[in-house]
Amino acid sequence: MSVAGESGGRARQLKAKAQELKEAADRATDPEQRQRLQDKARRLREQGEQESSMQDRGMDPMV
């Protein structure tokens, strides 16, 4: 697999994990736990978007 394909896969994985955490946050009954999960989901989503953007520009985020 190419480096671009690997980083694209990583971006998709990060976004998928972020979605899982968001759903877990939606189910959480403890407000503090919900906030932690939402924050972590947001960070992963942003990281995935950043890596996806870098891939679109032809940059390797692993460098």
C-alpha positions as CSV (number, residue, x, y, z in Angstrom):
1,M,0.0,0.0,0.0
2,S,1.3,3.5,-0.7
3,V,2.0,6.0,1.9
4,A,-0.9,8.1,0.8
5,G,-3.2,5.1,1.1
6,E,-1.9,4.3,4.6
7,S,-2.4,7.9,5.8
8,G,-5.9,8.0,4.2
9,G,-6.7,4.8,6.0
10,R,-5.5,6.3,9.2
11,A,-7.6,9.4,8.7
12,R,-10.6,7.2,8.2
13,Q,-9.8,5.2,11.3
14,L,-9.5,8.4,13.4
15,K,-12.8,9.6,12.1
16,A,-14.5,6.3,12.8
17,K,-13.1,6.2,16.3
18,A,-14.3,9.7,16.9
19,Q,-17.8,8.7,15.8
20,E,-17.7,5.8,18.2
21,L,-16.7,8.1,21.1
22,K,-19.4,10.6,20.2
23,E,-22.0,7.8,20.3
24,A,-20.6,6.6,23.7
25,A,-20.8,10.2,24.9
26,D,-24.4,10.4,23.8
27,R,-25.1,7.3,25.9
28,A,-23.1,8.4,29.0
29,T,-25.1,9.3,32.0
30,D,-22.2,11.0,33.9
31,P,-21.8,14.6,32.8
32,E,-18.0,14.5,33.3
33,Q,-17.6,11.3,31.4
34,R,-19.8,12.6,28.6
35,Q,-17.6,15.8,28.4
36,R,-14.4,13.8,28.4
37,L,-15.7,11.5,25.6
38,Q,-16.9,14.5,23.6
39,D,-13.5,16.2,23.9
40,K,-11.6,13.1,22.9
41,A,-14.0,12.6,19.9
42,R,-13.4,16.2,18.8
43,R,-9.6,15.9,19.0
44,L,-9.6,12.7,17.0
45,R,-12.0,14.1,14.4
46,E,-9.8,17.2,14.1
47,Q,-6.7,15.0,13.8
48,G,-8.4,12.9,11.1
49,E,-9.4,16.0,9.2
50,Q,-5.9,17.4,9.4
51,E,-4.4,14.2,8.1
52,S,-7.0,13.9,5.4
53,S,-6.2,17.5,4.4
54,M,-2.5,16.9,4.3
55,Q,-3.0,13.8,2.2
56,D,-5.2,15.8,-0.3
57,R,-2.3,18.3,-0.6
58,G,0.2,15.4,-1.2
59,M,2.0,15.8,2.2
60,D,2.9,12.9,4.4
61,P,1.6,13.5,7.9
62,M,4.1,10.9,9.3
63,V,7.1,13.0,8.3
